[in-house]
Amino acid sequence: MSVKDLVRSLTPNFLLNWNRKRKKNKRNTELAHKQHKGNSITTADLVKDLRDIGIKTGDSVLVHSSLSRIGHLLDGPRTFVDALIEAVGEEGTVLMPTSPNNVFQLNYIRNTPFFDVLNSPSKTGAITEYFRKLPNSKRSLHPTEPVSAVGKLADYYTKDHFNQLTPYNENSPFYRVSEQKGKILYVGVTLSMAGTNLHTLEDAVDFKFPVYYKDEFQIDVIDEKGEKHSVKTKVHNPEYSKKRKCDDLIPLFEEKGALHKCRLGEAATLAVDAEKFLAVMIAEYEQNGVTMYTPKGS
């Protein structure tokens, strides 16, 4: 466990929340100053950055992001989203996790009677909420880990996520972006903050840790037509969720050529080759017992 993770685990929640609010207020003040000085980032600026980090026309790109880390965007989330869509072009696809949950999955599922694909807001940041509301955005019908997509393969990525017992299996957008040799961007966030694709390993192999809670849960899913469907889903065991050491895997992914560090706007960014990412996870698990819970192997 890193020093940062150790400190976080020992700090009371009220202090963590206070510190997050303090940092957010400080960052908002900095962004307002940049806007006042005319130092706003444009769509063209971000398209250039995306090209520099290897995003090409026709790419499938799954994006995790923190709006405030990118810098002051001229038109807010629209600037960032427009840049992504322009960078991949008509032949490409942009994807974003749009989970309605920002707490442990077990807490969420116990307190949520239904998931409405059109109306349940994304809790994964302002950019994702803007993205899921676009007229041409398709959102997958999984109640805990839906993904929204815009582009040529939007239907392919989202259509089979419905009624899957686990959200990260071979029918999920998370797995399929690896199959399609796509890319994953962590813009202003890290694996510890947004490491959803790490879970594809758990569904791709006979995983040795009981990361899923023992019970299955029934929940209603309301589709685009307003029709209600009752589905079953598994959720993560919070006791195992607390044991994750996701960022400790970054050096391994760098060494294997699956990840490189770069910048997008002002944000420190991780650019990931999704196919290599999954292949490295499977190989390292099978050969050395490496997981997000045991990043040094076992």
C-alpha positions in Angstrom: 0.0 0.0 0.0 1.3 3.4 -0.9 1.9 6.1 1.7 -1.0 8.1 0.2 -3.4 5.1 0.4 -2.3 4.4 4.0 -2.9 8.0 5.1 -6.3 7.9 3.4 -7.3 4.7 5.1 -6.4 6.1 8.5 -8.1 9.5 8.1 -11.7 9.9 9.3 -14.3 10.5 6.5 -15.3 13.9 7.7 -11.7 15.1 7.3 -11.4 13.5 3.9 -14.6 15.2 2.8 -13.4 18.6 4.2 -10.1 18.2 2.4 -11.8 17.3 -0.9 -14.0 20.4 -0.6 -11.0 22.6 0.2 -9.1 21.4 -2.8 -12.2 21.8 -5.0 -12.7 25.4 -3.9 -9.0 26.2 -4.5 -9.1 24.7 -7.9 -12.3 26.6 -8.9 -10.6 29.8 -7.8 -7.6 29.0 -10.0 -9.8 28.2 -13.0 -11.8 31.5 -12.6 -8.5 33.3 -12.6 -7.4 31.6 -15.9 -10.8 32.5 -17.4 -10.4 36.1 -16.4 -6.9 36.2 -17.9 -8.1 34.7 -21.2 -6.2 31.5 -20.7 -9.0 29.1 -21.8 -8.4 25.8 -23.5 -10.2 25.3 -26.9 -11.3 22.3 -28.8 -8.5 22.8 -31.2 -6.0 22.8 -28.4 -7.3 19.5 -27.1 -7.4 17.9 -30.6 -3.7 18.7 -31.0 -3.0 17.1 -27.6 -5.0 14.0 -28.5 -3.1 13.6 -31.7 0.2 14.0 -29.8 -0.7 11.2 -27.4 -1.6 8.9 -30.2 -5.4 9.2 -30.7 -6.2 8.6 -34.4 -9.2 8.7 -36.7 -11.1 5.5 -36.3 -10.0 4.8 -32.8 -12.3 3.5 -30.0 -11.5 5.5 -26.9 -12.9 4.9 -23.4 -12.4 8.0 -21.3 -12.3 8.7 -17.6 -11.9 12.3 -16.7 -11.8 15.1 -14.1 -13.1 18.4 -15.6 -11.3 20.7 -13.2 -7.9 19.1 -13.8 -7.9 19.8 -17.6 -7.8 23.5 -17.1 -10.4 26.2 -17.9 -12.3 24.9 -21.0 -13.7 27.6 -23.2 -17.2 25.9 -23.4 -16.9 23.6 -20.4 -17.5 19.9 -20.9 -18.6 20.5 -24.5 -15.0 21.6 -25.4 -13.6 18.3 -24.2 -16.3 16.1 -25.7 -16.1 17.9 -29.1 -12.4 17.4 -29.2 -12.7 13.7 -28.5 -15.4 13.2 -31.2 -13.4 15.2 -33.7 -10.2 13.3 -33.0 -11.7 9.9 -33.6 -13.8 11.1 -36.6 -16.9 9.5 -38.1 -15.3 6.0 -38.1 -14.3 6.1 -34.4 -16.2 5.8 -31.2 -15.9 7.6 -27.8 -17.1 5.8 -24.7 -17.5 7.0 -21.1 -18.5 5.2 -17.9 -21.8 6.8 -16.7 -22.4 5.0 -13.5 -25.3 6.3 -11.4 -23.3 5.2 -8.3 -20.5 7.0 -6.4 -20.5 4.8 -3.3 -19.8 1.1 -2.7 -21.9 -1.0 -5.1 -23.4 -2.9 -2.2 -24.7 0.3 -0.6 -26.0 1.5 -3.9 -27.9 -1.6 -4.8 -29.5 -1.9 -1.4 -30.9 1.6 -1.7 -31.8 1.9 -5.4 -35.1 0.4 -6.6 -34.5 1.0 -10.3 -32.1 2.2 -12.9 -33.6 4.4 -15.7 -31.2 4.5 -18.7 -32.5 7.9 -19.9 -32.9 9.7 -16.5 -30.6 8.2 -13.9 -27.8 10.8 -13.8 -24.1 9.8 -14.2 -22.2 10.2 -10.9 -18.8 9.9 -12.6 -18.3 13.6 -13.3 -19.7 16.6 -15.2 -18.2 15.6 -18.5 -19.9 12.2 -18.4 -23.3 13.7 -17.5 -23.0 16.1 -20.5 -21.9 13.2 -22.7 -24.7 10.8 -21.8 -27.3 13.5 -22.7 -26.1 14.0 -26.2 -28.8 13.2 -28.8 -26.7 10.6 -30.5 -25.4 9.0 -27.3 -26.2 5.3 -26.6 -26.2 4.1 -23.0 -25.8 0.5 -22.0 -28.5 -1.1 -19.8 -26.5 -2.3 -16.9 -27.8 -1.0 -13.5 -24.4 -0.5 -11.8 -21.8 0.2 -14.5 -23.5 1.6 -17.6 -21.4 3.0 -20.4 -22.4 5.7 -22.9 -21.0 5.8 -26.4 -21.1 8.0 -29.4 -19.8 7.0 -32.8 -19.8 4.2 -35.4 -19.6 1.3 -32.9 -21.8 2.8 -30.2 -24.5 0.1 -30.7 -21.9 -2.7 -30.7 -20.4 -1.6 -27.4 -23.6 -1.0 -25.5 -26.3 -3.5 -26.8 -25.2 -6.7 -25.0 -24.5 -5.1 -21.6 -28.2 -5.7 -20.6 -29.0 -8.5 -18.2 -25.4 -9.5 -17.6 -24.9 -10.8 -14.1 -21.5 -9.1 -13.8 -20.7 -5.8 -15.5 -17.2 -6.5 -16.8 -17.5 -9.8 -18.7 -17.0 -10.4 -22.4 -20.3 -8.8 -23.4 -19.4 -5.5 -21.6 -18.1 -2.3 -23.2 -15.1 -2.5 -20.9 -14.0 -5.9 -22.4 -15.0 -5.1 -25.9 -12.8 -2.0 -26.1 -9.9 -4.4 -25.6 -11.2 -6.7 -28.3 -11.4 -3.8 -30.7 -7.8 -2.7 -30.0 -9.1 0.5 -28.5 -7.5 2.9 -26.1 -8.3 4.1 -22.6 -7.6 7.6 -21.3 -7.3 8.6 -17.6 -7.5 12.3 -17.8 -6.7 14.0 -14.5 -7.5 10.7 -12.7 -5.5 7.5 -12.0 -6.3 3.8 -11.8 -7.1 4.1 -8.1 -9.7 6.7 -8.9 -11.2 5.1 -12.1 -9.7 1.7 -12.6 -12.9 0.1 -13.9 -11.1 -1.9 -16.7 -9.0 -3.6 -14.1 -12.1 -5.6 -13.2 -12.2 -7.3 -16.6 -9.6 -9.6 -15.3 -11.9 -10.8 -12.6 -14.5 -12.0 -15.2 -11.9 -13.3 -17.7 -10.2 -15.9 -15.5 -11.1 -18.2 -12.6 -10.3 -15.4 -10.1 -9.0 -16.6 -6.8 -10.4 -13.8 -4.6 -14.1 -13.5 -3.6 -14.4 -10.0 -4.9 -18.1 -10.3 -5.5 -20.6 -10.2 -2.6 -22.2 -13.5 -1.8 -25.7 -12.5 -2.7 -27.2 -11.6 -6.1 -29.6 -8.7 -6.3 -32.8 -8.1 -8.2 -33.2 -4.6 -9.7 -35.6 -3.0 -12.2 -34.1 -1.5 -15.4 -36.1 1.0 -17.4 -35.1 1.1 -21.1 -35.3 3.9 -23.7 -39.0 3.1 -24.4 -39.9 3.3 -20.7 -40.4 -0.4 -20.4 -39.4 -2.0 -17.1 -37.2 -5.2 -16.9 -36.3 -7.1 -13.8 -32.6 -8.2 -13.9 -30.1 -9.8 -11.5 -26.7 -8.5 -10.8 -23.7 -9.1 -8.6 -21.9 -6.3 -6.8 -18.4 -6.0 -5.4 -17.7 -7.0 -1.8 -16.8 -3.8 -0.1 -14.4 -5.6 2.2 -12.3 -6.5 -0.9 -12.9 -3.1 -2.5 -11.0 -1.5 0.4 -8.0 -3.7 -0.3 -7.3 -2.4 -3.8 -3.9 -1.0 -4.6 -4.6 0.0 -8.2 -1.9 2.6 -8.8 0.8 0.2 -7.7 0.2 -1.6 -11.0 1.1 1.5 -13.1 4.9 0.7 -13.2 4.1 -2.8 -14.5 1.8 -1.5 -17.3 4.5 1.0 -18.2 7.2 -1.6 -18.3 5.1 -3.9 -20.6 4.2 -1.1 -23.0 0.5 -1.0 -22.2 0.5 2.5 -20.6 2.3 5.7 -21.0 2.1 9.0 -19.1 1.3 12.2 -20.9 -0.7 15.4 -20.6 -4.0 16.5 -22.0 -4.6 20.2 -21.5 -3.2 20.7 -18.0 -4.2 17.3 -16.8 -1.7 14.5 -16.1 -3.0 11.7 -18.2 -2.5 7.9 -18.5 -2.9 6.7 -22.1 -3.6 2.9 -22.2 -3.5 0.3 -25.0 -6.6 -1.6 -24.0 -5.7 -4.9 -25.7 -2.2 -4.9 -24.1 -3.7 -3.8 -20.8 -6.0 -6.9 -20.6 -3.3 -9.2 -22.0 -0.8 -8.1 -19.4 -3.3 -8.5 -16.6 -4.1 -12.1 -17.6 -0.5 -13.1 -18.1 0.7 -11.6 -14.9 -2.2 -13.1 -13.0 -1.6 -16.6 -14.4 2.2 -16.5 -14.1 2.8 -14.4 -11.0 -0.5 -14.0 -9.1 -0.6 -10.2 -9.8 -3.9 -8.4 -9.2 -5.0 -5.0 -8.0 -5.2 -6.6 -4.5 -1.7 -8.2 -4.8 0.2 -5.9 -7.2 3.5 -7.5 -6.2 2.2 -11.0 -6.9 1.6 -13.9 -4.6 
